[in-house]
Amino acid sequence: MIRYFRSMLALMVLFALITPEPAVAQQHTDMPETKSAAPYHPGLGELMTAIVQPRHIKLGLAGNEQNWRYATFELGELTEALDDIAELVPKHDNLPIPEMIASTVKPPMEALDAAIKAMDKAAYTKAYADLTASCNACHQRANHPEIVIQVPTVSSFPDQDFRAQK
């Protein structure tokens, strides 16, 4: 997944370099842009908000619609995202992130996998609630009780249909 992000970033930079600027933007040559040459290393909060939280939401919406194929996909993406975070941020405020992920969210994710494979909505609902509670337990342990995750009640992705396609 890290390679994917690097590839996407390289493509975006290449696109930005070869795309001509609009005429309006060319009029503002007196205000040059300064960019840092330092590599970007997102923090745990950025990674959680940008990668994990949307996957958690989509996973919940897919399961609610009993779209098991898509739920399988999102569970895989969530697993991959958490594996990447464990590699990128091994410690946060002296907390061992890989161990915290393994002890808090991996067990309910395994239960979600079993529920998805069984196409069992009741088991899925319980496992998803357990996953959500595990996220909050991790936030408590990390001394961030103000970060409270919940089961989504509405989609924040209005351009995506979470119902199973036939």
Beta strands, then each sheet from edge to edge (+ up, - down):
strand 1: 91-92
strand 2: 95-96
sheet 1: 1+ 2-
end
